[in-house]
């Protein structure tokens, strides 16, 4: 479908309809609210044309073409419900129903039945709609009732296939399958996995797994799209299959990673019963992943914090909200501003984060405010800030589908940001070149044109070598550099230190491979650069290198190009945008800027500090030294790495700790006051995705217990302390204030977001938003090249560096029976005397665990791929505590030194 604004005018059943060029007739009818029956078509998949239910009559066209394959044209006149069409549909559907129990569907008394009635008139009919998990939300029911099929000429042929319940999230009952092909096509077209296939031929055709075993054996990612597109009860959610039809669908945003997928929360009797994809979602276009689809069950966890709690005699005891708020206000008033630390959360909404930092500055008078992103810390993005004037992603993820080259560095997107990985897979299917630079053998690497499996900690050196080769061959974009960038000569001089022979020896990547990647960069545009947080969490060298490469090749500020730092949590970008930062106000305004500081002081009062505060690590260190004596933490259900135990030590040392959270955590174990947090399904607000997309979070159900949004709790504390300007009555009121004080959000409002998301900067209500940042000029004016220097990796332990691979598919669990797996290169195995399949001990700074060794080609020399049990890592999906020593490893940084010992 094209994005042009030109409209095509046609008539459907005598109704004047406007359509977009490239649309099919069925899409135009759907947009106009005209129903054309279908079984194999789906809005987010390619036309298939197999079921023939969507046939129509078109003026000046012979026959009855399928509307899913017929493009719209000016002046076209279409009929959807003539007697001829009705006869065709009834005949086609009658043959389809041979594959599905149809006693209820074709019964003449159907319209008199209630949704839960059990028929007593025809005892021979046992497979009734009332015993199907898809009853009342079945597309086959809709189509059958519309076409008024009264009889089926051939009897239903029961396949006698066993119900498959071996998969963790999905059940299969292929006796109900009508072989429409939606699930097979979704697995191929949307997920690119092919875990589900057609098996056998003719009227014996069934849908099966590609490897003949479980879905996990076939490489299923459990994204759940097959469940959402299945028109009958053949593929269903395991835990909610019998929940029935939802009373309401509430469109909201996924609460997991930073991609910001739009999802539909299915609500029945004020309870969240399932999550389904939003085909209109602007950030994900109907795509989803295992976390978004199935990671909502923690909302009803028995461990939810449901009431305020105060620590008395070393034990947390329930209290009331007024008592908790009064105690917090009283205790905070006893400390100087520099003795208080405020920690936000990248899982909190924009409104929560904005009120929190305003409370810190306007009510407490401190700039000691920051948040912790466990995947990518803000200081790691300082190189982007210096180069562009912003740390944010410069483009739109879905636009990468049209990129000609994509470079992925240090990002295991398939597991960390699955829907972002889908955009890259689609680009590859369309012919894009994919370059993957990573010490790990990632799933995306298997599809790469150039897979550069380097020695750990040499990624920046390899990037420098590639840029050196690019300059030596004259492959840089001279016009872009001349017109838009500063200091190219300084960069070129620093790259002289990246001798390709030396870099090759250091990294294990042959010089000719780096030269080949340089050629690809010079000849394939637009290009996108994606990097993760495993190395970026160490320093800002990786972000600096990526920024240099993007400017050197002229791939900034253009569609399908740009730089994408893959932040960890669902609102990491929003937390930074809202000013949860020691040196920045909302919108990235430097606190030292006289204009911004004075403007905020005029609005918020004289307590607003002019100087920057301490960042997160510095605040924790000050807490350990008892220089900071009180702290407030927002956490919701965020898992924060604390393998070293420094966070726990800081909490122990503090005199007064307040935690606002939904589930127990390290904070509640040490907090003096615990406040119950509303979950993502229980609150209103907004979040901002990695692509700067501001989206609405909508309350779908009432909060559990006495849970409240963070902004409500913080505003109550501020009012109790006598601060003004915290009399908020709704989240939309807070967004209005955000727009007033934040230039990049000035055109954002709830009214506007009801019509769709907005990508900042959006300076006024008439502005359309900014899909491509830095299009005409960089936010800092001209882009700045920065010098680079090669650095050899430090020797660690046995010379090995561990990488955590989060195995969200179940295959690894089934193979290992829940044991960790340590994959090492054959050379390292020989050196250490370790054999394939041998039991070993993995010794790391945070402790040691037992694992099984696997010697193969996935691990590069010097690295250990540590795959941890599925159930231990995806806590949001299963809501199970991580067992024993494994907890330290799952919550540690994703890269750390290890030693391997025989068990």
Residue pairs with C-beta under 8 A, 6 or more apart in sequence:
1 20
1 22
1 23
1 27
2 20
2 21
2 22
4 20
4 21
6 21
7 18
7 19
7 20
8 18
8 19
8 20
8 21
8 23
8 28
8 72
8 73
8 74
9 16
9 17
9 18
9 19
9 74
9 75
10 16
10 17
10 19
10 28
10 72
10 73
10 74
10 75
10 76
10 77
10 78
11 17
11 76
11 77
11 78
12 25
12 28
12 29
12 32
12 34
12 78
12 80
13 34
13 78
13 79
13 80
13 81
15 32
15 34
17 28
17 29
17 31
17 32
17 34
19 27
19 28
19 31
19 72
20 28
20 72
21 72
22 71
23 31
23 71
23 72
24 47
24 67
24 68
24 69
24 70
24 71
24 72
25 36
25 56
25 58
25 67
25 68
25 70
25 71
25 72
25 76
25 78
26 36
26 38
26 41
26 54
26 67
26 68
27 43
28 72
29 35
29 36
29 67
29 78
29 80
30 36
30 43
34 80
35 146
36 54
36 56
36 67
36 80
37 53
37 54
37 89
37 142
37 143
37 146
37 147
38 51
38 53
38 54
38 68
38 139
38 143
39 51
39 53
39 96
39 139
39 140
39 143
39 178
39 180
39 231
40 48
40 49
40 50
40 51
40 53
40 68
40 180
40 181
40 182
41 47
41 48
41 51
41 54
41 68
42 182
42 185
42 186
42 229
43 279
43 286
44 190
44 277
44 279
44 285
44 286
44 287
45 182
45 185
45 186
45 189
45 190
45 229
46 185
46 189
47 66
47 68
47 69
48 68
48 181
48 185
49 66
49 68
49 69
50 180
50 181
51 92
51 96
51 180
52 66
52 88
52 92
53 89
53 92
53 93
53 143
53 147
54 66
54 67
54 68
55 64
55 65
55 66
55 67
55 85
55 88
55 89
56 64
56 65
56 66
56 67
56 70
56 78
56 79
56 80
56 85
57 64
57 78
57 79
57 80
57 82
57 84
57 85
58 65
58 70
58 76
58 77
58 78
59 76
59 77
59 78
64 84
64 85
64 88
67 78
67 80
79 85
86 147
86 148
89 147
90 147
90 148
90 149
93 143
93 144
93 147
93 149
94 149
94 151
94 152
94 153
94 154
95 154
96 178
97 105
97 106
97 144
97 149
97 152
97 156
97 178
98 152
98 154
98 155
98 156
98 157
98 203
99 156
99 157
99 177
99 178
99 179
99 203
100 140
100 156
100 176
100 177
100 178
100 232
101 125
101 127
101 128
101 132
101 156
101 158
101 175
101 176
102 144
102 152
102 156
103 122
103 125
103 127
103 128
103 156
104 110
104 113
104 119
104 125
104 128
104 129
104 130
105 129
105 140
105 141
105 144
105 149
106 144
106 149
106 150
106 151
106 152
107 113
107 119
107 122
107 125
108 150
109 119
109 121
110 145
113 119
115 130
115 135
115 136
116 130
117 130
118 128
118 130
119 125
119 128
119 130
127 156
127 158
127 175
129 135
129 138
129 141
132 138
132 176
132 232
132 233
133 233
133 236
133 241
133 242
134 176
134 230
134 232
134 233
134 236
135 141
135 233
135 244
135 245
136 244
136 245
137 244
137 245
137 246
138 231
138 232
138 233
139 231
139 232
140 178
140 231
140 232
157 203
158 175
159 174
159 175
159 206
160 175
161 173
161 174
161 175
161 206
163 171
163 172
163 173
164 171
164 172
164 173
164 174
164 214
165 171
165 238
166 214
167 214
167 215
167 216
167 220
167 222
167 238
167 810
168 216
168 222
168 238
168 810
169 222
169 224
169 237
169 238
169 239
169 290
169 293
169 294
170 215
170 222
170 224
170 226
170 227
170 235
170 236
170 237
170 238
171 235
171 236
171 237
171 238
171 241
172 234
172 235
173 233
173 234
173 236
174 206
174 207
174 208
174 234
175 234
176 232
176 233
176 234
177 206
177 207
177 232
177 234
178 231
178 232
178 234
179 198
179 205
179 206
179 207
180 231
181 198
182 226
182 229
182 230
182 231
183 196
183 207
183 226
183 229
183 230
183 234
183 235
184 196
184 197
184 198
184 207
186 225
186 226
186 229
187 193
187 194
187 195
187 196
187 220
187 225
187 226
188 194
190 223
190 225
190 286
190 287
190 422
191 221
191 223
191 225
191 287
191 422
192 422
192 425
192 426
192 429
193 218
193 219
193 220
193 221
194 210
194 218
194 219
195 209
195 210
195 215
195 218
195 219
195 220
195 221
196 207
196 208
196 209
196 210
196 215
196 218
196 220
196 226
197 207
197 208
197 209
197 210
198 205
198 206
198 207
198 208
199 205
199 206
199 207
199 208
200 206
207 234
209 215
209 217
209 218
209 220
210 218
210 219
211 217
211 218
211 219
214 810
214 814
215 222
216 809
216 810
216 811
216 814
217 811
217 814
219 809
219 811
220 809
221 289
221 290
221 414
221 418
221 808
221 809
222 290
222 293
222 294
222 808
222 809
222 810
223 287
223 288
223 289
223 290
223 293
223 418
224 237
224 277
224 288
224 290
224 293
224 294
225 277
225 286
225 287
225 288
226 235
227 235
227 236
227 237
227 293
228 276
228 277
228 288
230 236
233 241
237 274
237 294
239 294
239 297
240 273
240 274
243 266
243 268
243 273
243 274
244 268
244 273
245 268
246 266
246 267
246 268
246 273
246 274
247 267
247 268
247 269
248 266
248 267
248 268
248 700
249 264
249 265
249 266
249 267
249 276
250 264
250 265
250 267
250 698
250 699
250 700
251 262
251 263
251 264
251 265
251 278
251 280
251 696
251 698
252 262
252 263
252 264
252 265
252 680
252 681
252 696
252 697
252 698
252 700
253 260
253 261
253 262
253 263
253 570
253 680
253 687
253 689
253 695
253 696
253 697
254 260
254 261
254 262
254 263
254 288
254 291
254 292
254 570
255 295
255 347
255 570
255 679
255 680
255 876
256 289
256 291
256 292
256 295
256 569
256 570
256 876
257 291
257 416
257 417
257 418
257 568
257 569
257 570
258 417
258 566
258 567
258 568
258 569
258 570
258 571
258 572
258 573
258 689
258 690
259 283
259 284
259 397
259 417
259 419
259 420
259 689
259 690
260 283
260 284
260 570
260 687
260 688
260 689
260 690
260 691
260 693
260 695
261 278
261 281
261 283
261 284
261 287
261 288
261 289
261 292
261 419
262 278
262 280
262 281
262 282
262 283
262 284
262 695
262 757
263 275
263 276
263 277
263 278
263 281
263 288
263 292
263 293
264 275
264 276
264 277
264 278
265 272
265 275
265 296
265 681
265 698
265 700
265 701
266 272
266 273
266 274
266 275
266 276
267 273
267 700
267 701
270 701
270 702
271 300
271 701
272 296
272 299
272 300
272 681
272 700
272 701
275 288
275 292
275 293
275 294
275 296
276 293
277 284
277 286
277 287
277 288
277 293
278 284
278 286
279 285
279 286
280 286
281 287
282 693
282 695
282 756
282 757
283 397
283 398
283 689
283 691
283 693
283 695
283 757
284 419
285 398
287 419
287 422
288 419
289 418
289 419
290 418
290 808
290 874
290 877
291 418
291 808
291 874
291 876
291 877
292 419
294 877
295 874
295 876
295 877
296 681
297 877
297 878
297 879
298 304
298 637
298 662
298 663
298 679
298 875
298 876
298 879
299 679
299 680
299 681
299 682
299 701
299 704
300 704
301 663
301 879
303 663
303 664
303 879
304 662
304 663
304 676
304 704
304 705
304 707
305 661
305 662
305 663
305 664
305 668
305 674
305 675
305 676
305 677
305 705
305 707
306 676
306 704
306 705
306 706
306 707
307 318
307 319
307 676
307 705
307 706
308 318
308 319
308 320
308 321
308 323
308 324
308 673
308 674
308 675
308 676
308 706
309 316
309 317
309 318
309 319
309 324
309 668
309 673
309 674
310 316
310 317
310 319
310 323
310 324
310 327
310 672
310 673
311 317
311 671
311 672
311 673
316 668
316 671
316 674
321 706
321 708
321 716
324 673
324 675
325 713
325 716
325 717
325 720
326 720
327 673
328 658
328 673
328 717
328 720
329 717
329 720
329 721
331 630
331 656
331 672
332 340
332 364
332 630
332 656
332 717
332 721
333 721
335 629
335 630
335 656
337 364
337 365
337 366
337 368
337 607
337 609
338 366
338 368
338 627
338 628
339 627
339 628
339 629
339 630
340 360
340 364
340 366
340 368
340 628
340 629
340 630
340 631
340 632
341 368
341 369
341 614
341 619
341 622
341 623
341 628
341 630
341 631
341 632
342 356
342 357
342 359
342 360
342 364
342 366
342 368
342 369
342 370
342 631
342 632
343 369
343 370
343 371
343 372
343 616
343 619
343 631
343 632
343 633
343 634
344 352
344 353
344 356
344 357
344 369
344 370
344 371
344 575
344 578
344 580
344 634
345 352
345 353
345 371
345 372
345 569
345 575
345 633
345 634
345 635
345 636
345 638
345 710
346 371
346 372
346 373
346 567
346 568
346 569
346 570
346 571
346 572
346 574
346 575
346 638
347 569
347 570
347 571
347 635
347 636
347 637
347 638
348 356
348 571
348 575
348 634
348 636
348 710
349 571
349 574
349 683
349 685
349 686
349 687
349 697
349 709
349 710
349 711
349 731
350 571
350 574
350 577
350 578
350 685
350 686
350 687
350 688
350 694
350 735
350 738
351 685
351 686
351 709
351 711
351 731
351 734
351 735
351 738
352 634
352 685
352 709
352 710
352 711
352 714
353 371
353 571
353 574
353 575
353 578
353 579
353 580
354 578
354 579
354 586
354 711
354 734
354 737
354 738
355 710
355 711
355 714
355 715
355 726
355 728
355 734
356 369
356 580
356 632
356 634
356 710
356 711
356 714
357 369
357 578
357 579
357 580
357 581
357 585
357 586
358 604
358 725
358 726
359 714
359 715
359 717
359 718
359 723
359 726
360 366
360 367
360 368
360 369
361 367
361 369
361 600
361 604
361 607
361 608
361 609
362 604
362 605
362 607
362 608
362 718
362 723
362 725
363 607
363 717
363 718
363 721
363 723
363 726
364 607
365 607
365 608
365 609
366 609
366 613
367 582
367 583
367 591
367 609
367 611
367 612
367 613
368 582
368 613
368 614
368 619
368 628
369 579
369 580
369 581
369 582
369 613
370 378
370 580
370 581
370 582
370 613
370 614
370 615
370 616
370 619
371 572
371 575
371 576
371 580
371 616
371 634
372 616
372 640
373 533
373 567
373 568
373 569
373 572
373 575
374 568
374 569
374 638
374 639
374 640
374 641
375 416
375 532
375 533
375 537
375 566
375 567
375 568
375 569
375 572
375 894
376 532
376 533
376 536
376 537
376 565
376 566
376 567
376 568
376 572
377 533
377 536
377 537
377 616
378 391
378 576
378 581
378 615
379 539
379 540
379 615
380 533
380 536
380 537
380 538
380 539
380 540
380 542
380 543
381 391
381 536
381 540
381 543
381 565
382 391
382 540
382 543
382 544
383 540
383 541
383 542
383 543
383 544
383 545
383 546
383 547
383 786
384 390
384 391
384 543
384 544
384 546
384 547
384 563
384 565
385 391
386 544
386 547
386 784
386 786
387 544
387 547
387 548
387 551
387 778
387 783
387 784
387 785
387 786
388 394
388 547
388 556
388 563
388 773
388 774
388 778
388 779
388 780
388 783
389 778
389 779
389 780
389 781
390 588
390 773
390 774
390 779
390 780
391 543
391 565
391 576
392 573
392 692
392 773
393 562
393 563
393 564
393 565
393 573
393 690
393 691
393 692
393 773
394 550
394 556
394 557
394 561
394 562
394 563
394 564
394 772
394 773
394 774
395 528
395 559
395 560
395 561
395 562
395 563
395 564
395 691
395 771
395 772
395 773
396 691
396 693
396 759
396 771
396 772
397 419
397 420
397 423
397 564
397 690
397 691
398 423
399 559
399 560
399 771
400 406
400 423
400 424
400 427
400 528
400 560
400 564
401 423
401 426
401 427
401 430
401 560
402 427
402 430
402 526
402 559
402 560
403 427
403 432
403 526
403 527
403 528
403 560
403 561
404 431
404 432
404 433
404 524
404 525
404 526
404 527
404 560
405 432
405 433
405 434
405 435
405 520
405 521
405 524
405 525
405 526
405 527
405 528
406 424
406 427
406 428
406 432
406 433
406 434
406 435
406 527
406 528
406 529
406 530
407 435
407 436
407 437
407 517
407 521
407 527
407 528
407 529
407 530
407 549
408 424
408 434
408 435
408 436
408 437
408 438
408 442
408 444
408 530
408 531
409 436
409 437
409 438
409 459
409 463
409 529
409 530
409 531
409 532
409 535
409 542
409 546
410 437
410 438
410 459
410 531
410 532
410 533
410 534
410 535
410 536
410 542
411 417
411 438
411 442
411 530
411 531
411 532
411 533
411 534
411 566
412 438
412 440
412 442
412 443
412 444
412 532
412 534
412 805
412 806
413 420
413 421
413 424
413 442
413 444
413 530
413 532
413 566
414 421
414 442
414 443
414 444
415 443
415 805
415 806
415 807
415 808
416 532
416 566
416 568
416 806
417 566
417 690
420 530
420 564
420 566
420 690
421 443
421 444
424 432
424 434
424 444
424 530
425 444
425 447
427 434
428 434
428 447
432 524
433 449
433 450
433 520
433 524
434 444
434 447
434 448
434 449
434 450
435 448
435 449
435 450
435 451
435 452
435 517
435 520
436 442
436 444
436 445
436 448
436 450
436 451
436 452
437 452
437 454
437 459
437 462
437 463
438 445
438 452
438 453
438 454
438 459
439 453
439 454
439 455
439 456
439 457
439 459
439 801
439 803
439 860
439 862
439 863
440 453
440 803
440 805
440 858
440 859
440 860
440 863
440 865
441 451
441 453
441 857
441 858
441 859
441 860
441 865
445 451
445 453
449 520
450 513
450 516
450 517
450 520
452 462
452 509
452 513
452 514
452 517
453 508
453 509
453 860
454 462
454 507
454 508
454 509
454 860
455 506
455 507
455 508
455 793
455 860
455 861
455 862
455 863
456 793
456 801
456 803
456 860
456 862
456 863
456 895
457 535
457 793
457 794
457 801
458 503
458 506
458 507
458 508
458 509
458 792
458 793
459 535
459 542
460 535
460 541
460 542
460 545
460 788
460 790
460 791
461 498
461 503
461 506
461 507
461 790
461 791
461 792
462 503
462 507
462 509
462 514
463 542
463 545
463 546
463 549
464 495
464 497
464 498
464 503
464 545
464 788
464 790
465 498
465 500
465 503
465 504
465 507
465 509
465 511
465 514
466 514
466 517
466 518
466 521
466 549
467 491
467 495
467 498
467 518
467 545
467 548
467 549
467 552
467 788
468 495
468 496
468 498
468 499
468 500
469 500
469 511
469 514
469 515
469 517
469 518
470 476
470 518
470 521
470 522
470 552
470 553
471 492
471 495
471 552
473 515
473 518
473 519
473 522
475 518
475 519
475 521
475 522
475 523
475 553
476 522
476 552
476 553
477 552
477 553
477 554
477 555
479 554
480 551
480 554
481 488
481 551
481 552
481 554
484 551
484 777
484 778
484 782
484 783
485 551
485 782
485 783
485 784
485 785
486 782
486 783
486 784
486 785
487 784
487 785
487 786
488 552
488 785
490 785
490 787
491 548
491 552
491 785
491 786
491 787
491 788
493 787
494 787
494 788
494 789
495 788
497 788
497 789
497 790
498 788
498 790
500 511
500 514
500 515
501 511
502 790
503 509
503 511
503 514
503 790
504 510
504 511
504 514
506 790
506 792
506 793
508 860
508 861
521 527
521 549
521 553
522 553
525 553
525 554
525 555
525 561
526 555
526 558
526 559
526 560
526 561
527 550
527 553
527 555
527 561
528 555
528 560
528 561
528 562
528 563
528 564
529 546
529 549
529 550
529 555
529 562
529 563
529 564
530 564
530 566
531 542
531 543
531 546
531 563
531 564
531 565
531 566
532 566
533 566
533 567
533 568
533 894
534 803
534 893
534 894
534 895
535 542
535 895
536 542
536 543
536 565
537 893
537 894
537 895
538 895
541 788
541 791
543 565
544 786
544 788
545 788
546 563
546 565
547 563
547 783
547 786
548 785
548 786
548 788
550 556
550 561
550 562
550 563
551 783
551 785
552 785
555 561
555 562
556 562
556 563
556 774
556 778
556 783
557 772
557 773
557 774
557 775
557 776
557 778
558 772
558 775
559 771
559 772
561 772
562 772
562 773
564 690
564 691
565 690
566 690
567 573
567 690
569 638
570 687
570 689
571 687
571 688
572 690
573 688
573 689
573 690
573 692
574 686
574 687
574 688
574 694
576 584
576 588
577 586
577 587
577 588
577 688
577 742
577 744
577 745
577 760
578 586
578 738
578 742
579 585
579 586
579 587
579 589
582 612
582 613
582 614
582 615
583 590
583 591
583 592
583 612
583 613
584 590
584 591
585 591
585 596
585 597
585 600
585 741
586 738
586 741
586 742
586 745
587 741
587 742
587 743
587 744
587 745
588 744
589 596
589 742
589 743
590 596
591 597
591 609
591 610
591 611
591 612
592 610
592 611
592 612
597 608
597 610
599 741
600 608
600 741
601 608
603 725
603 740
603 741
604 725
605 723
605 724
605 725
614 622
614 628
619 628
619 631
620 646
620 647
620 650
621 646
621 650
622 628
623 629
623 631
623 650
623 651
623 653
623 654
624 646
624 649
624 650
624 653
625 653
626 653
626 654
626 655
628 654
629 654
629 655
629 656
630 654
630 655
630 656
630 657
630 658
631 650
631 651
631 654
631 656
631 657
631 658
632 657
632 658
632 659
632 660
632 714
633 657
633 658
633 659
633 660
633 661
633 667
633 671
634 660
634 661
634 677
634 710
635 659
635 660
635 661
635 662
635 665
635 667
635 677
636 660
636 661
636 662
636 677
636 679
636 680
637 661
637 662
637 663
637 665
637 679
637 875
637 876
638 665
639 665
639 875
639 891
640 647
640 665
640 666
640 891
641 891
641 892
641 893
642 648
642 666
642 891
643 844
643 845
643 846
643 888
643 889
643 891
643 892
643 893
643 896
644 845
644 846
647 666
648 666
648 669
648 670
651 657
651 666
651 667
651 669
651 670
651 671
652 670
654 670
656 672
657 667
657 670
657 671
657 672
657 673
658 671
658 672
658 673
658 674
658 675
659 665
659 667
659 668
659 671
659 673
659 674
659 675
660 674
660 675
660 676
660 677
660 710
660 713
660 714
661 667
661 668
661 674
661 675
661 676
661 677
662 676
662 677
662 678
662 679
662 707
663 879
667 674
668 674
675 708
675 713
676 704
676 705
676 706
676 707
676 708
677 707
677 708
677 709
677 710
678 703
678 704
678 707
678 708
678 709
679 703
679 704
679 707
680 697
681 699
681 700
681 701
682 699
682 700
682 701
682 702
682 703
682 704
682 707
683 697
683 699
683 703
683 709
683 731
684 696
684 697
684 698
684 699
684 709
684 730
684 731
684 732
685 696
685 697
685 709
685 711
685 731
686 694
686 695
686 696
686 697
686 731
686 735
686 748
686 753
687 694
687 695
687 697
688 694
688 695
688 760
689 695
691 759
692 759
692 760
692 770
692 773
693 757
693 758
693 759
694 745
694 748
694 753
694 757
694 758
694 759
694 760
694 762
695 753
695 757
696 750
696 753
696 754
696 757
709 731
711 728
711 731
711 734
712 728
714 726
715 726
715 727
715 728
718 726
719 726
719 727
728 734
731 750
732 749
732 750
735 748
735 749
735 750
736 749
738 745
738 748
739 745
739 746
739 747
739 748
739 749
740 746
743 761
743 763
744 760
744 761
744 762
744 763
745 760
745 762
746 762
746 763
746 764
747 758
747 762
747 763
747 764
747 765
747 766
747 767
747 769
748 758
748 760
748 762
749 765
752 758
752 765
758 769
759 769
759 770
759 771
760 769
760 770
761 767
761 770
761 773
762 768
762 769
762 770
773 779
774 783
793 801
793 862
796 897
796 898
797 843
797 897
797 898
797 899
798 828
798 832
798 898
798 899
798 900
799 862
800 824
800 828
800 862
800 863
800 864
800 897
800 898
800 899
800 900
801 862
801 863
801 864
801 895
801 896
801 897
801 898
802 822
802 842
802 844
802 863
802 864
802 865
802 866
802 895
802 896
802 897
802 898
803 863
803 864
803 865
803 866
803 894
803 895
804 866
804 868
804 889
804 890
804 892
804 894
804 895
805 865
805 866
805 867
805 868
806 868
806 873
806 874
807 813
807 867
807 868
807 869
807 870
807 873
808 870
808 873
808 874
809 870
810 870
812 821
812 867
812 869
812 870
813 869
813 870
813 871
816 852
816 867
816 869
818 869
818 871
819 850
819 851
819 852
819 869
820 842
820 849
820 850
820 851
820 852
820 866
820 867
820 868
820 869
820 886
820 889
821 851
821 852
821 854
821 865
821 866
821 867
822 840
822 842
822 851
822 852
822 853
822 854
822 864
822 865
822 866
822 867
822 900
823 853
823 854
823 855
823 856
823 858
823 859
823 864
823 865
823 866
823 867
824 832
824 834
824 853
824 854
824 855
824 859
824 863
824 864
824 865
824 900
825 855
825 857
825 859
825 860
825 861
825 862
825 863
826 855
826 856
826 857
827 861
828 859
828 861
828 862
829 835
829 836
829 853
829 855
832 900
833 902
834 840
834 853
834 855
834 900
834 902
835 853
835 855
836 853
836 854
836 855
836 856
837 852
837 853
837 854
838 852
838 853
838 902
838 903
839 850
839 851
839 852
839 853
839 902
839 903
840 850
840 851
840 852
840 853
840 900
840 901
840 902
840 903
841 848
841 849
841 850
841 851
841 900
841 901
841 902
841 903
842 848
842 849
842 850
842 851
842 864
842 866
842 889
842 898
842 899
842 900
843 898
843 899
843 900
843 901
844 889
844 892
844 896
844 897
844 898
844 899
845 896
845 897
846 888
846 889
846 892
846 896
847 885
847 888
847 889
848 885
849 885
849 886
849 889
850 903
851 866
853 900
858 865
859 865
864 898
864 900
866 889
866 898
868 886
868 889
868 890
869 886
871 878
871 880
872 880
872 882
872 883
872 886
872 887
872 890
873 882
873 890
875 881
875 882
881 887
882 890
882 891
